[in-house]
Amino acid sequence: MDDLRELPTTPLTLSAGQAPCVPLDIPANVATAAELVRRAASEGSQLLVLPELFLTGYELPGITASPSTLTIHADDPRLDPLAATCAETGTGVVVGGPTRHAETGQLRISVLVLGRDGRFVTQYDKQHSTPRERSLGISPGTHGCTVTLDGWHLGLGICWDMGFPEHARAAALSGTHAYLVGAMLGRGSGAHQRTAVMPARALDNTSYVLLANHCAVSGPYHGCGGSAVWNPDGTLLTETADTPTVVTATLDPAALAAAREEDPVLIDPSLSAPVHPRTSAVL
């Protein structure tokens, strides 16, 4: 476990982007992603996060029917325009797309991280695949992922990951300061998840939380938009509506330190205490 008392000392500006995707058209969606990077850069952002499966849309049957052409990888030349835009603007990107495991060929829902110089940094595979995703042959990832930018440790999540408190907690206990999630949250129950779950993950872990969500029809869903950032005390920092846009926020190290001082849920001695048996009774 990293030193949970190690905190960043300078602010960090991040963005979440949302825009319609062209179904299964990776070059078109790369172009849209590049434009969103430019918009984020114009707002002073150092990193842009995009929604789940942004490079194809949430088009699972199409992806699984043609994995050889609709999965991406670190050296995929179709990502070159996006990498060039990152290098040009000095803004990194976390972009979602389908991948295949190099050794097993298993399909995964992933994000690829491109740095501020456009180089590939890392890949994270969604650890909590939904029942429908698994039924279509998409396998869950097996590792969490943290990226570090200007002293801030940023934990990555993809959509249903956020529904499991253990996922965000594992990131926080490993030393992260913010939890970044690209999602496909539709209207109705998805909108409820957005307003209920995301601030809870922030408050649970005294961490900033960022959501980048779809804002248009993608596969069987109509994204509810609402990309947003929550403070480490669970209050809303900034949000947007359901139209194509970029929402930008600056993470404040003083606010993070104050939240963790007031509510030391990550370092309380009870976390290392033995698990005690439960007492049960019948009324």
N, C-alpha and C positions, 0 to 999 in steps of 0.2 A: 504494500500500500504506500502511495506517495504521501508526503507530508501535507496533511490537509490544512495546515496553517500557512502554507505557502500561497500567497495571493498575488495577483498582478498589481502593478504599480502605476500603469498608465491606462487611459481609456482606450476602448476598442470600438470601432464603428462597423456594424454589420447590417446587411440587408436581406430581406426575403422578397422573392419575385414571384409573380403569378401572371399567367397569360394563357390563352388557348393553345392547344397542341394540334398539329396536323397528324391524324392517325397514321402511325407506322412510317412516318416520313422523317427519318433521322436528320438528313441535311437541312430540311426546312426548320425543324425544331432546334438544331444547332444554331441556325441563323437567329432565331428568336431569342435563344439563350444569350448569344453574343450581344444582341441589342439590350437585353436586360442588364448584362454586365456593364455596358456603357452607361446606362441610366444610374445604376448603383454607384459607379465611379464618379459620376457627376455630382452625387450627393455626399461624396467623401468616404464612401464605404471601402473597407479593406477586403471584405469577403461577401459574396452573394450566395444564398442558399435557394435552390429551386425545388419544386414539388417532386413527389414520387413518380418514377418512370416518365420524367418530363421529355426525354428524347424520343419516346415512341407514343406517349399517351398510355393510359391504363387499359391497354388493348391486349388482354391476356390470351384469348384464343389465337389472334394473329401472331403474337410473339411465339407461342408454343408450336404453331404450325410451320414456322420458318425461322428456327433459331440460328441457322447459319448466317442469315443476312440481317437479322433483327436484334442480335446481341452485339455489345460493344466491348472493347478492351482498352487497356492503357495506351497502346500504340496505334489505335484505330485512326486512320487518316481522316475519317469523317469528323473527328474532333479538332482538326487542325485550325479551322477558322475560330473556334471558341478559345483555343489555346493562344492564338495570335492576339485576340482581343484582350485576354487577361494580361499578356505581356505588354501590350500597348497602353493599357489603362492602369496597370499596377494593382488590379483587383482580382482576387482569386474567386473560385466558384466551386460549389458543391452541387453536382448535377446528377439526377437520377436516371437510370436506364437498366435494361435487362443485361445480364452477363451470363457466361458459362464458366464453371470451375475448370481450371486449366487441365487438371488430371482426370477428373471423373466425368466431365462434360455436363454436370448437373446445372440446370437453369437456376439462376438466382435473381432476386430483385436487389439492386445495388445502387450505391452512389460512388461516383468517381470525383476525387478532389484534385483540382488543378490549382497550382500556386499562383502567386502574384506575378511570377515570371512566365507563366504558362506551362510550366513543367508538370507532369503527373506526380502527385504526392502519395496518394494512397487510395485504396478502395475499401468500402464497407458494404457487407452483405446483410440484408435484413434478417434479423434473428428470429422474429416472430411472424412467420408466414401465416396467412389466414387459411382456414379450412378450404376455401375455394381455390386459393393459390396452390396449396398442396395437392388438391385433387387434379389440377392441371399439370402437375409434374414440376412445380417450382419448389426447390428445397430451401430450408432455412440456413442462414449463415451460422457459423460456430464461434465467432469472436466479436467482442466489442471493439470500438475504434475511437481513439482520441487524436485530434490534431492540435498542434500548438501554434499560436499566432501572436507575436508580440507579448509573450508572457502569459497569455490566456490559454488555458487548456479547455478544448471544446469537444464534448462528447457528441457522437453522431447517432441518430435514430431515423427509422423510416416507418411512417404511418403506424401500423398496429403495434410496433415496439412500444409506443407511448402508452398503450393500454395496460402495460405490465409495469407496476411501480418498481419492480426489481430491476428493470432495464435502466431506467434513469438513476436509480439508487446505486447500481454497480458503477455507473459512470462517475457519479459524485464521489463515491468512496475511493475511487481510483485517483481522485485529485482534480476532476474537471470543475470548471467555474460556470459553464453554460452548456445547455443541452439543445442541439440543433436538429430539427425534425422536418423532413420533406414528406408531405402526406397527400393522400387522396381522400379527403373528407367531403362527402356529398351533403346535399341539403337534407334536412330532417334530422335523423339520428347523428349524422356526421357533424352537423352544426352544434348539436348538443354536446357531443364529445369535445369539440373544440373549446367550448366555454367552460366545461366542467373539468376535463382532464388536464389540459395544458397548465392552467394556474396551479392545479394541485401538484404537478410535477415540480414546478418552481418552488412552491412552499415546502413540499416534502424534503427538498434537498438544498434549500437556500441557494439556488442557482438561477441564473438567467435562463429563460427558455425562449427559443425562437421557433415559430411555425411558418413554413412555406407551403401553401395549399393551392390546389387547382381551383380555378374560378370559372370553368366552362365545362361543357359536356366532354367526357373522356371515358370511353368504354361504356359500361352500364350506368355510370354515375354522372351527376351534374355537380361539379365542385362548388362548395359554398363560399369559396374565397376566404376572406378574413385573415389573411396572413398577418402575423402579429409578433410582438415581443412582450414577455412578462418579466417583471422585476423579481429578484430573489426572495421577496416577501409575498409573492403570489399576486400582487397587484398588476394591472395592465399598464405597460409603458407606452405602447403605440400599436395601432392596428389599422387595417384598411378594409374596404368593402369587398364587393364581388366583381370588380372590374379589373382589367389588365393594368398592372402597376408594379412599382417597387416601394416597399416600406422600409425605412432606415431608422436605426436607433443606435445610440452610443451607450455602451456598457460602462458603468462607472465603478472603478475599483473601490471607492469609498463606500458606495451603497452596498456592494457585495460584502465588504468587511463588516459593516454595521449589521447587516442581516445575520451574518454568521456569529457575530458577537452576541446578539440578542437571542438567537435561537440556535444553540450549538448541537443541532440534531446529528451532525456528522461525526462529532467527537465525544459525545456523551459516554461516560463509563459503562452504561448499560449495554452498549453495543458489543462490548467484549466480555460481558458476563455470561456464565454458563446458561444454557436453556433449561429453565426450571419446569417440572411437571405441572400440569394444569389440574386445578380442583374443579370438579363438576358437582352440581346439585340439582335436584328436581323440586320445583315449587308445587 
